[in-house]
Amino acid sequence: MDSDVGRSSTSSPRSCLALSNAQKASTSRRSPKTVQFQDTPRPTLQPSGNKENITTCNRSTYSELSSLVHPFLALSAAPIVYDIREPPSTLRFPPLSAHQRHSYRHLAVPLTSSSPRHVRIISKEFPWSFELDYTRRVDHNCVTCLDVLSALYSALQAPLADHEWGVADESRRKSMQRARARRIEAGGSALLQRVDWLGSRAFFGGLRRDDKFAKQRLCPGTVQVTETWLVKFRI
């Protein structure tokens, strides 16, 4: 009987290997997968007409468990200095940033880990929602960080409509008039623009998820967009 016990407690090399493989498989099932993008100095782009399709993502690891915004535009990081009153080509990276030598084109990377083709941008700091919908476009792989900044810039350059002025309270109107006066003094347009709604808080602060606000903000009858992001601004 002792010899039988000895034989049963001794594992062969083959059984040890099988056990090791089983343990690895179990660990693999428990560990969340991540999508890792190449750590290259700058993204690789392929021209397509006047557009640039991203083929390689840069310096990021995204979790597949949820859609995460790229660190370039994340509220907690936002390593860019960008005045939304100016074109995205004027943005810069801070002096101590690892990307300080790069231009705005460095932001031509997917906005989120899911490489979305439809994104909605909302804010508690202005009353509009802006959408980037590339689901029917073949010349754009996905919405990029640069696309979002370009869309914000273009949309906020639009003249302020009469009804938009009408719903603004007295404090907001005074703030918009001051913003307009500063632009005129700098040689800019005398028309009130949507960007004036932000007053002096015209620097991009970052994006974050706020599903509760997004649900409250959703106009009845409007289709919900999974990739809905809240934009913040700062002075």
C-alpha positions as a Python dict, from the first residue, in 0.01 Angstrom:
ca = {
    (1, 'M'): (0, 0, 0),
    (2, 'D'): (285, 238, 79),
    (3, 'S'): (430, 190, -266),
    (4, 'D'): (92, 265, -425),
    (5, 'V'): (68, 589, -229),
    (6, 'G'): (418, 681, -338),
    (7, 'R'): (334, 623, -701),
    (8, 'S'): (7, 818, -686),
    (9, 'S'): (171, 1123, -524),
    (10, 'T'): (452, 1139, -779),
    (11, 'S'): (360, 1338, -1094),
    (12, 'S'): (515, 1257, -1428),
    (13, 'P'): (671, 1539, -1637),
    (14, 'R'): (381, 1505, -1879),
    (15, 'S'): (118, 1551, -1607),
    (16, 'C'): (308, 1852, -1465),
    (17, 'L'): (310, 2011, -1809),
    (18, 'A'): (-64, 1952, -1844),
    (19, 'L'): (-128, 2104, -1503),
    (20, 'S'): (89, 2407, -1589),
    (21, 'N'): (-99, 2461, -1915),
    (22, 'A'): (-432, 2433, -1734),
    (23, 'Q'): (-323, 2689, -1477),
    (24, 'K'): (-211, 2927, -1754),
    (25, 'A'): (-544, 2886, -1932),
    (26, 'S'): (-733, 2955, -1609),
    (27, 'T'): (-524, 3265, -1541),
    (28, 'S'): (-577, 3381, -1899),
    (29, 'R'): (-954, 3353, -1857),
    (30, 'R'): (-949, 3556, -1537),
    (31, 'S'): (-719, 3836, -1658),
    (32, 'P'): (-880, 4119, -1863),
    (33, 'K'): (-745, 4152, -2211),
    (34, 'T'): (-592, 4474, -2329),
    (35, 'V'): (-541, 4616, -2671),
    (36, 'Q'): (-186, 4744, -2698),
    (37, 'F'): (-86, 4993, -2964),
    (38, 'Q'): (262, 5032, -3099),
    (39, 'D'): (488, 5263, -2902),
    (40, 'T'): (611, 5461, -3198),
    (41, 'P'): (745, 5818, -3196),
    (42, 'R'): (448, 5937, -3398),
    (43, 'P'): (145, 5782, -3572),
    (44, 'T'): (172, 5635, -3920),
    (45, 'L'): (-71, 5803, -4156),
    (46, 'Q'): (-192, 5719, -4502),
    (47, 'P'): (-324, 6005, -4715),
    (48, 'S'): (-667, 5951, -4871),
    (49, 'G'): (-760, 6257, -5073),
    (50, 'N'): (-758, 6546, -4828),
    (51, 'K'): (-810, 6316, -4530),
    (52, 'E'): (-562, 6113, -4330),
    (53, 'N'): (-652, 5762, -4221),
    (54, 'I'): (-487, 5640, -3908),
    (55, 'T'): (-314, 5304, -3944),
    (56, 'T'): (-118, 5288, -3621),
    (57, 'C'): (-217, 5410, -3275),
    (58, 'N'): (40, 5575, -3057),
    (59, 'R'): (166, 5533, -2699),
    (60, 'S'): (-148, 5386, -2545),
    (61, 'T'): (-289, 5074, -2384),
    (62, 'Y'): (-665, 5051, -2382),
    (63, 'S'): (-882, 4808, -2186),
    (64, 'E'): (-1141, 4606, -2377),
    (65, 'L'): (-1371, 4607, -2075),
    (66, 'S'): (-1491, 4961, -2150),
    (67, 'S'): (-1434, 5237, -2400),
    (68, 'L'): (-1161, 5466, -2272),
    (69, 'V'): (-1074, 5804, -2416),
    (70, 'H'): (-721, 5853, -2543),
    (71, 'P'): (-488, 6015, -2284),
    (72, 'F'): (-436, 6310, -2521),
    (73, 'L'): (-792, 6427, -2451),
    (74, 'A'): (-868, 6262, -2115),
    (75, 'L'): (-990, 6503, -1847),
    (76, 'S'): (-747, 6361, -1592),
    (77, 'A'): (-450, 6408, -1825),
    (78, 'A'): (-528, 6646, -2115),
    (79, 'P'): (-159, 6705, -2198),
    (80, 'I'): (-238, 6973, -2455),
    (81, 'V'): (-278, 7349, -2440),
    (82, 'Y'): (-554, 7448, -2678),
    (83, 'D'): (-759, 7767, -2707),
    (84, 'I'): (-1083, 7652, -2870),
    (85, 'R'): (-1122, 7997, -3030),
    (86, 'E'): (-830, 7916, -3260),
    (87, 'P'): (-782, 7635, -3518),
    (88, 'P'): (-646, 7303, -3383),
    (89, 'S'): (-323, 7368, -3573),
    (90, 'T'): (-238, 7621, -3301),
    (91, 'L'): (-250, 7372, -3012),
    (92, 'R'): (72, 7279, -2837),
    (93, 'F'): (207, 7033, -2586),
    (94, 'P'): (349, 7168, -2257),
    (95, 'P'): (731, 7206, -2236),
    (96, 'L'): (770, 6905, -2005),
    (97, 'S'): (546, 6680, -2213),
    (98, 'A'): (694, 6375, -2382),
    (99, 'H'): (524, 6503, -2699),
    (100, 'Q'): (646, 6864, -2681),
    (101, 'R'): (826, 6841, -3016),
    (102, 'H'): (521, 6712, -3200),
    (103, 'S'): (258, 6908, -3389),
    (104, 'Y'): (-121, 6892, -3380),
    (105, 'R'): (-107, 6609, -3637),
    (106, 'H'): (15, 6387, -3356),
    (107, 'L'): (-348, 6376, -3240),
    (108, 'A'): (-460, 6181, -3548),
    (109, 'V'): (-519, 5873, -3333),
    (110, 'P'): (-850, 5699, -3246),
    (111, 'L'): (-1048, 5892, -2986),
    (112, 'T'): (-1126, 5583, -2780),
    (113, 'S'): (-1025, 5222, -2739),
    (114, 'S'): (-1317, 5108, -2955),
    (115, 'S'): (-1205, 5315, -3258),
    (116, 'P'): (-1555, 5466, -3283),
    (117, 'R'): (-1718, 5576, -3606),
    (118, 'H'): (-1997, 5770, -3433),
    (119, 'V'): (-1935, 6010, -3144),
    (120, 'R'): (-2153, 6267, -2970),
    (121, 'I'): (-2001, 6557, -2774),
    (122, 'I'): (-2205, 6732, -2503),
    (123, 'S'): (-2119, 6976, -2226),
    (124, 'K'): (-2257, 7135, -1911),
    (125, 'E'): (-2094, 7457, -2030),
    (126, 'F'): (-2289, 7507, -2352),
    (127, 'P'): (-2639, 7404, -2467),
    (128, 'W'): (-2551, 7222, -2791),
    (129, 'S'): (-2457, 6868, -2882),
    (130, 'F'): (-2225, 6794, -3172),
    (131, 'E'): (-2196, 6467, -3361),
    (132, 'L'): (-1925, 6309, -3569),
    (133, 'D'): (-2082, 6027, -3768),
    (134, 'Y'): (-1850, 5838, -4003),
    (135, 'T'): (-2058, 5521, -4026),
    (136, 'R'): (-2130, 5583, -4395),
    (137, 'R'): (-1789, 5718, -4488),
    (138, 'V'): (-1528, 5495, -4648),
    (139, 'D'): (-1251, 5755, -4633),
    (140, 'H'): (-1234, 5763, -4253),
    (141, 'N'): (-1145, 5463, -4037),
    (142, 'C'): (-1269, 5613, -3712),
    (143, 'V'): (-1317, 5935, -3517),
    (144, 'T'): (-981, 6068, -3401),
    (145, 'C'): (-877, 6307, -3125),
    (146, 'L'): (-798, 6564, -3392),
    (147, 'D'): (-1141, 6517, -3549),
    (148, 'V'): (-1309, 6604, -3219),
    (149, 'L'): (-1107, 6924, -3171),
    (150, 'S'): (-1166, 7025, -3533),
    (151, 'A'): (-1541, 6964, -3499),
    (152, 'L'): (-1559, 7165, -3177),
    (153, 'Y'): (-1369, 7453, -3332),
    (154, 'S'): (-1587, 7461, -3645),
    (155, 'A'): (-1915, 7429, -3457),
    (156, 'L'): (-1832, 7697, -3202),
    (157, 'Q'): (-1723, 7942, -3472),
    (158, 'A'): (-2083, 7956, -3596),
    (159, 'P'): (-2271, 8283, -3537),
    (160, 'L'): (-2491, 8283, -3228),
    (161, 'A'): (-2856, 8254, -3333),
    (162, 'D'): (-3120, 8498, -3214),
    (163, 'H'): (-3305, 8232, -3014),
    (164, 'E'): (-2977, 8127, -2849),
    (165, 'W'): (-2920, 8484, -2737),
    (166, 'G'): (-3282, 8492, -2621),
    (167, 'V'): (-3248, 8198, -2381),
    (168, 'A'): (-2926, 8329, -2222),
    (169, 'D'): (-2963, 8491, -1880),
    (170, 'E'): (-2829, 8838, -1802),
    (171, 'S'): (-2501, 8709, -1659),
    (172, 'R'): (-2437, 8496, -1968),
    (173, 'R'): (-2514, 8785, -2201),
    (174, 'K'): (-2266, 9011, -2026),
    (175, 'S'): (-2003, 8738, -2042),
    (176, 'M'): (-2063, 8691, -2415),
    (177, 'Q'): (-2042, 9064, -2479),
    (178, 'R'): (-1707, 9080, -2300),
    (179, 'A'): (-1579, 8787, -2508),
    (180, 'R'): (-1697, 8960, -2825),
    (181, 'A'): (-1528, 9286, -2722),
    (182, 'R'): (-1196, 9105, -2668),
    (183, 'R'): (-1220, 8950, -3014),
    (184, 'I'): (-1299, 9283, -3179),
    (185, 'E'): (-1005, 9442, -3000),
    (186, 'A'): (-782, 9167, -3140),
    (187, 'G'): (-910, 9236, -3490),
    (188, 'G'): (-1162, 8952, -3507),
    (189, 'S'): (-1526, 8926, -3609),
    (190, 'A'): (-1783, 9160, -3455),
    (191, 'L'): (-2056, 8897, -3478),
    (192, 'L'): (-2149, 8711, -3163),
    (193, 'Q'): (-2030, 8353, -3200),
    (194, 'R'): (-2121, 8035, -3017),
    (195, 'V'): (-1773, 8023, -2865),
    (196, 'D'): (-1858, 8348, -2683),
    (197, 'W'): (-2097, 8141, -2472),
    (198, 'L'): (-1790, 8005, -2292),
    (199, 'G'): (-1671, 8352, -2190),
    (200, 'S'): (-1313, 8334, -2065),
    (201, 'R'): (-1330, 7955, -2015),
    (202, 'A'): (-1224, 7891, -2373),
    (203, 'F'): (-936, 7648, -2321),
    (204, 'F'): (-996, 7278, -2378),
    (205, 'G'): (-1003, 7094, -2045),
    (206, 'G'): (-1064, 6734, -2148),
    (207, 'L'): (-1329, 6469, -2208),
    (208, 'R'): (-1495, 6234, -1963),
    (209, 'R'): (-1795, 6003, -1943),
    (210, 'D'): (-2105, 6120, -1757),
    (211, 'D'): (-2375, 5873, -1849),
    (212, 'K'): (-2623, 6018, -1599),
    (213, 'F'): (-2597, 6366, -1748),
    (214, 'A'): (-2599, 6224, -2103),
    (215, 'K'): (-2929, 6049, -2029),
    (216, 'Q'): (-3080, 6365, -1879),
    (217, 'R'): (-2946, 6573, -2169),
    (218, 'L'): (-3085, 6344, -2440),
    (219, 'C'): (-3368, 6509, -2628),
    (220, 'P'): (-3682, 6287, -2638),
    (221, 'G'): (-3699, 6099, -2965),
    (222, 'T'): (-3323, 6128, -3022),
    (223, 'V'): (-3128, 5806, -3066),
    (224, 'Q'): (-2873, 5746, -2793),
    (225, 'V'): (-2509, 5729, -2904),
    (226, 'T'): (-2291, 5486, -2710),
    (227, 'E'): (-1982, 5702, -2749),
    (228, 'T'): (-2118, 6016, -2584),
    (229, 'W'): (-1851, 6228, -2417),
    (230, 'L'): (-1873, 6535, -2196),
    (231, 'V'): (-1626, 6812, -2279),
    (232, 'K'): (-1490, 7044, -2010),
    (233, 'F'): (-1328, 7384, -2056),
    (234, 'R'): (-1097, 7593, -1841),
    (235, 'I'): (-955, 7943, -1817),
}
